[in-house]
Amino acid sequence: MQQAINAIITLIVGLFHIVIVAIAAAETVLRESLAPLGLDTASQNVVLIVTALFMIIAAIRFFGGIFAILCTAVLVLLMLHTLLPALGMHA
């Protein structure tokens, strides 16, 4: 039971890691693209923040269902892990 919980949590953390890597890569590309245009640092930061917000919203919409299913599975497994020993059953 604990192995299944750990596997699901590892998958959730992996998905978050993918989102963070994508945001960092986009930030690097945008910063390199905006510098030659002559924009000052404050303007670049505004563009990067807006882009990061859009990417976070897109990630939530794209992975939202997967995150919900994985979180539900973890909660069900934790509930079973708590209840089965109390009922005299072993998982």
N, C-alpha and C positions, 0 to 999 in steps of 0.2 A: 504494500500500500504506500509506504513512504517513498519507494522508488518511483512510483507513478506520479506522486505529488512533486517530487524533485524534477522529474523529466518535464512536466508541464511548466513548472516555474522557470526552468532553464529555457524552454521554448519562448516563454513570454519575454524573458530578459534578452534573448536573441533577437526577437522582433524589435524591441526598443533599440537595441544596438544598431540594427539595420537603419532605422529611422534617423538615429543620431549621425551615423556615417554619411547618409545621403544629405543631411542638412549641412554637415561640415564640408563635403565635397562641393555642394552648390555655393556655399559661402566663399570658398577659395576661387572657384571659377568666376563668380560675380565680382569679387574684389579685383581680380586680375583684369576683368573686362571693363570695370568702371574707372579704374585708375587712368588709363590713357584718354578717357573722355574729359578729363580735367575737373571732375567733381571733387569737392573738398571732402574731408573725412566725415563730417557730420551728415552730408547728403548721402554718402555711401552707406553709413550706418542705418539711416532711415530706410533705404532701399533693401538692405540686407535684413533688417528686422521684419519688414512687411513680407519679404520673400519667405523668411523662416516661419512666420505665422501661417502663410498659405500652405507651406509644406507640412506643418503640423496638422492643420485642418484636413489636408488631403490624406495624411497617414491615418488619422482617426477614422475618416470615412472609409478608407481602403481596408484597414486592418480591424475596424471596429467590431465586426461580427466575429472575427477570429478571437480577438481579445475577450469578448463577452463569453464565448463558448469555453475558452481556456480557463477563465476565472471561475465560471460556473462549475467546471469539472474539478478544479482544485477545491472549491468549497464543498462539493458533494463528497469528494474523497476524504477531506478533513472531517466531515460529519460522520462518515462511515468509520473512519479510523477511531473516532471518539466513541461511537455508539457500539461497535461490535464487541470490544472487550467488556463493556458494561452488560451486554446481553449474554456473555459467556461464549461468544464465538471468536475465532481467531482468523485474522486476515493474512 
